[in-house]
Amino acid sequence: MPTLIASNSRPDSATAVDVPLTTEQLEELDQATTRLAELQKFEAKPGESLVLADQDGIRVLVGLGAAESAGAREVRLAAAAFVRATKAHSVIATSLSNALGDDRVEEAARAAAEGVMQVSYRYDRYDDSKASTLEEVHLIGSGGHEQAVNEVALVSTGVATARDLANEPGGSLIPERFAERAIEVGQDAGFEVEVWDQDRLVSEAMGGILAVNKGSTNPARLVIMRLHPQGEPTARVALVGKGITFDSGGLSLKTAAGMSTMKIDMAGGAAVLGAMEALARLGTSVAVTAYVPLTDNMTGGDAQRPGDIFAARNGTTVEVLNTDAEGRLVLADALALAAEDEPDAIVDIATLTGSASVALGTQYAAMMSTDDGLAATLESASDRTGENIWRMPLVDGYRPQLDSSVAKLKNIGANAYGGTIVAGLFLREFVADVSWAHIDLGLSAISDRDQGLDTKGATGFGVRLLTDAIRNWES
């Protein structure tokens, strides 16, 4: 990841600089540049770029769209376009800090830094030729706003941690390795990490995690992370992240195509770890405890069978009719455990249902909540970070679909409709009376191409959202 530098002028070492343009400013270009823009069909739309020669390297025109609608989103996209256009350079300079006017420099600098860091990420563990050459990015005009730029850099470290984990193959990122990585991050960033092994999971009656783990040769784990603020905490919040390190579907086997991206089925757990790292480095007045239940979902000789019944941590019995609806089973245990501590709120995040993306596409995550205030906190964080969530209802009329004839609950609904909501209703059974919100990532956790702020692979969605929500928490 490159180093972000807040400055007020272009350094001599920068071999590329951007020229942010609104659609209105496009008309003010000189005749030669206007002609080139026409030939290249550059219209200064958000995220568009056009490379020009410069006496000290190159200039890159980057689009912001219409001036009246330009904001943080457009600045992020422009910064991303600039980085993509200069991928062969090691030192570049952007003037996007000035793109929104003198009274919004900090907002623009923060957004530009976010765009740079998101799109400059590379997963190069298995092929170092994929490593980025970008070393420094100077944010011209952001002098005096070093703190904002530095905060983005620290959060981006957590995002990179989440993306690295979610990009790692499921065969190597087994539960034990995820737990080891959490310990490493905790030691480096400064938060406590506790790991429950298979024996502890048995003694603690974590029946959902153990049921999913029955088909695996890799023992399950539960990672518990604790971040204590200095002084009396302003609130106590629990985070829960789904940690299915690979999902074959179990005996309810996925198709080959459906299985091909299932190394990212622990993206929720990775986002929680990344957020804990960011919060520890930034500091927060909120006490945070995070839970990541870890197992893969495989087809071994004793894998759970459709029709099997287990008892979750809170004693609720569950009939498993589809072993590919396993994420809610491990979350059930972790949510019940989190609720026992009676925090002010619980937020879970998971790649839980394909239905979320059927409804919202790949650029939004679904959100459900039992508390309007908590939902508003997350929605405000979404607005600030650009990690889009859309609140969906918890429809009580769908709850009877989860009634089982042989157990307290069954793990799937009666039909294919409203699957995201039905999954949310299932999770609600395990949070007791604690204020709770559920974020269903769907396909927002992964990108199949370089686009917008994303590079192909894991997006790290949720790290910036959760970090922002907790740092702006109102108890």
N, C-alpha and C positions, 0 to 999 in steps of 0.2 A: 504494500500500500504506500502511496506517495506521502511525503511530508507536506502539510498545509502551512503556508506562511502568510500572515497578514502583513500587508505592506501598502505603500502609497504610490509606488512607481514601478515601472517595469525594470527588472534587473537585467544587466548586460548578458547574463547567462541564458536568459529565456530565448528560445529559438522559435517560439510560436506565441501569438497573442490573439485574443478574440476581439470581434467587433459586434457587440450586441445590437440588434436592430428590431424595432417594431415594424409592422407593415407600413405605417405612415412614414417612418424614416427611410424605408426602402426607396421612396421617391426622391430622396435628397442625394442619392449617390451620383457620382460622376458618370458621364455618358458611357465610358468604356466598361465600368463595373456594372452599370445597369444592363448593358447589352449582354455581358457574360452571365449575369443573373437570369436574364430571360432565356438564354440558350440552355442553361443548366436547370431551368424551371425552379429557381430559388425564389420563394415568395415570402420569406421571413415568418413562416408558420412555426409554432413552437416545436423545437427539436430538429429543425432543418439547419443544414450548414453548407457553406460554400468556401472552398479553400482558394486563397489568392496568394500571389507572391509578395514578399516583403523584403526590404533591403537587409534585414537582420534574420531572415528565416521565412516564416509564412504568417499571413493574417487569415483568420477564419471568421467569415460572417456567420453569426448564429441568430436564429429567429426567436422572437418573443411573442409573436402574434400581435393582435391589436393592443394599442397602448392602454386603453381603458380596462382591459381584462387581464393585463399582465400582472402576475403575482408570483408567489414562491414556487408554485408548480411549474410555471413557464421558465423561471430561472433555473430550476433543477434540470429541466429537459435541455435547456440551452447549454448548461455546463456539461451534461452528459454528451451532447452532440460535439462539443469542442474537444473533449477528451478522445472520443472515437476518431475524430478527424486528425488528431495529432499523436496517434498511438506509437509512432516511431520516435517520438521526441522524449527527452529526459527531463527538461525544465521548460515549463510553460507558464504563461501569465494570463489571468482573466480579469476583465474589468466589470464583471457581472455584479459586483458589490454595489455599483452605482446604477444598476438597471432600473430600480424602482423609485429613484429620487432620493434627495438628501435626507428626508425624514424616515427612510426605510432601509438605511444602509445595513444595519445589523441583521434585519430579516433577510435581505438579499445576500449578504455575505454567508449567512448560515445556510441558505438554500443552495447557493453555488457550491459551497463546500460539500454539502450532502450529495449533490449531483456528481461531483468529481469523485468522491470516495465510493459511491455505489457502483459507478460504471467502470472504475479502474480496478476493481477486484478481479483477481484471477485465481483459479484453482489449478495449481501447477505441480502438485505433489508427485504425480506420476509422469509428467512431461515438462521439464523445466524450460523447454522452448516456448511454452505458453505464458511464461512469466512476463509481466508488464515491464517496459523499459522506463516508465514514468517514475521519476524520483522526487521532483519538487513541483508544487503548484503554488504560484504567488497570486494572492487575491488582492489586486490593485484597488486601492480606495478603502480598504478595510482596516487600515491603521487606526488604532484606538478601539477596535472590536476584537482584539486577540482572544479574549475569553470565549466569545461565541464560536470562533473558529476552532479553538482548542477543544471545546466541548464536543463539536462535531467529530473531531478526530478521535476522541475517546469513545464516543458512541459507536463510531465506525469500527473500532477494534472489536467490540462486542458483536457487531453485525458480521464481521469477517469470521469470528469464531463460530457463529451459528451456521454460516454458509459452508465453511470448511467441513464441519461435522455432517451436514446434510448432503454434501457432495461425496463424502467418503463411501466406498462400496459397503453394502450390508455385510459382506463376508469378512471384512476386517473391522468395521465398527460394530463389534458385538457389545452387549450390555456392559461387560467388564471394562472394555476399552473406553466407552463413553464415561463411565464412572471415574476411571483414572484421569481422563481429560478434565472432568469437572474438578477433581482435587487439584490438578495442576493450575487451572485457571483461578480457583479460589485462593490458593497460596500466593499466586502472583498479584491478583487484584485486591485481596484482602477481605474475604468473607469465609464463613465456616462451611465445611462440607462434611456430611455424614453419609455413609453408604451402608444400606442394609443388604446383606447377602441372602442366599437362598434359605438358609436355616432361619434367619431373622424374619424373613417374609412368612415362613410357615408359622413361627411362634406368634407373629403379630396378626395372623388370620387375614392375610392379604390374598383372599381367594380368587379375585379376578385376575391379578397378575399371574398367579400360579396356574390358573386354568389355561390361559393363553400360552404359557411357557411349556405346557406338557409335551408338545410336539417338537421341542427344541433340544439340541445337544448343548446349547449355551445357557448357563444358569442365569436367571433373572436378577435384576438389581433394582433398588429404589434409592435414588439420590435425593438427599434433603440438604438444602442450602439455606443459610441464615445470614442476614445482613443486619447489623445493629447500628443505629445512628448514634452519634454523640449526644448525650443528654436524653431527656424524656422524648420518646417518639410521638409524633403528631398523629400517627395512625398505625395500625397493624394490618398488613395486607399479605395474603397468600397467593402465590402464583403456582399453577399446575400445568405441566406440559407433557403431552403424549410422547412416549419414547419407544415406539415400535421400530426397532432398528432395521428390520426388513419384514415386509408383509407379503407372504405367498398367498394369503387367503385361508391358510390352514386347509382342512379337508374340504371346505367350500372354496375350492381352488380358483384363483383368478385365471384369466386368459394370459397368454404370453405377453400380449401387448399391455394388458392391465398391470402386469407384474414388472414391466421394464423400468418403471420409475420409482418402485417402492422402497428404494434405499432412502427416500426422503420422507418416509412415514414417521420419522422422529423429528420432523422440522419444528413441531411445537415445543418439544423438549429442548431442542437446540436454541430456539428463540428465547426460552426462559433462562437458559444458561448465559446466553449472550446479553440479555437484559441485566442479569445479576452482575455480570462483569462490568457493564457500563455504569450501573448504579454505584457499584463499589468504587469505581475510579472517579466518578463525578461527585459523589456524596449525596445523601438524601436524609430528610428528617423522618422518613417513614421506615418502620421496621418491616423487613420483608423476609418471609419464609417461602422457599420454593421447593416443589416436589416434582420429580421426574421419574415415573415408573418405566422400567426398561426391560424389554424382552423382544425377541423376534417371534413371528407367527408362522410356524413351520408345520410339516406334515409327518413328523416322526411316528413311530409305532404306537405311542400312547397319546397321540394328539387328541385334544378334546373333540368329541363327536357331536354332530347336530342332535339335539335332544338331551345332551348332558346338562346337569344342574350344578351350580356352585353357590357358595355363600360368600358374599362380599364382606369387606371389613366391618360394615355397620350391621351385619347380620341378615341383610336382604338376600333372599334366594333368587337366582336368575337362571331361567331356562335358555340355553344357547341354541337357537334354531339356525343360525348362520354364523359359522366361525370366522367369516370375513368381516363381521361387525365386531371386531375385537378391540378396537381402540377405546370404545366406551366401557369395556370391561376393566381395563387397567386404570382408566381415569376414575372409575367408580371407587376403587380402593383409595386412590390418592386424594380424591375430593372428600371422601368420608374422613380420612386421616386429618386433612387440613381443617375440616369443620370442627373436629374435636378440640382444636386449639382456640376456637371462638374468635377468629380474627374479625376485623371490621368489614372485610370483603375478601372474596375469593374470585380470581380471574383465571380461567383455564383457556388454553390455546392448543389447537390440534388440527391435523389433517384428518378430519373425521368423516366427511361424506362427500361423495361425488355430486350429490344433489345441490350442494352449495354453489358449485361452479355451473351447474345446469341453470340455476336461477340467476346468478350474478356474473358469470364469466370468470375470467382469470385475473382481473384487475381489482377485484373486491373480495373481502372475506365477509362471511356472515357473522352477525353478533346477536345473541339473545341474552336477556337479563331479567332478574327478578326485581331489580331496583332501578328506577328511572334516574336517580342521581348518579349511580355508578355508570349506567349507560351513557349519560351525558358527559361524564369525565372521560370515558373512552372515545366518544365521538369528538370531543374537543381536541384530544390528542391526535386523533385521525386527521382532523382538519389541519393541525399544525405540521404534522410530519408527512402528509401525503400518502400514508399507508391506509388505504381506503377500507372502511367497514360500513356495513349496512345493517341496521337493526331489523330483525325479523321477530315475529310474535311467537310467544309460547302459548300455543292454542290448546286450552284445557280440553276442548272437545275431541282432540286427537289422543288424549291420554289413555282411554280404554283400549287402544290398539296394543298397548304394552302389557295388558293383563294376560297372565298365563293360567292355564287350567291345572298346572301341576306345581307352580312356584309363584312367588310374589310378583315377579316380572318375567317377561321374555325380552330378548335383546334386539328384536326388530319389530317393525310395525306390520300392519295387515296387508299393505300394498306398497307400490312404488311411489306413491304421491306423498309430498311433504316430508321426505326422508330427513332433511336437515332439522326440521322442527321436532320430529319424533325423537331423533337422537338427542336433541337438547332436553326434551321432556324426560328421557331416560336419565340423563346426568343430573337433572334437578332433584331426583329422588335421593341423592347422596350428599346434599349440601346442608341438610337440616334447615335451620332458620337463618343461616348466614346469608348476607347480601352476596349475590353471585352473578357473574357474567361469563358467558362462553363464547369464544371466538373460533369459528370453523374456517380454517384456512382454505379448504378445497385446493384448487390448483394455483392459488396465489403464492403458494410456497415454492413453486418451480416455474422456470421459463424455458420454453422450447427453442428460444432464439435470443439473440441480442436485440433488445428493443427497450425504448424509454430509458429507465434507470437500471434495467436489469441486463446482466450478462447471462448467457445460456447456462442453465443449471439452477441451483438453489438460490433463492432471492433473499433469504434472511428476514422475510416479512415477520413483523411482530416485535423485533428488538427495539426499533425506534419508537414504535407505538407504546409499548409497555413502559419503556424508560421515561418517555415524556409524560405519560399518565401519572406515574408514581411521583415524578419530580414536581408535578403541578397538582398534587393531591390536595384536596380540601377535606379535612376530617369533619 
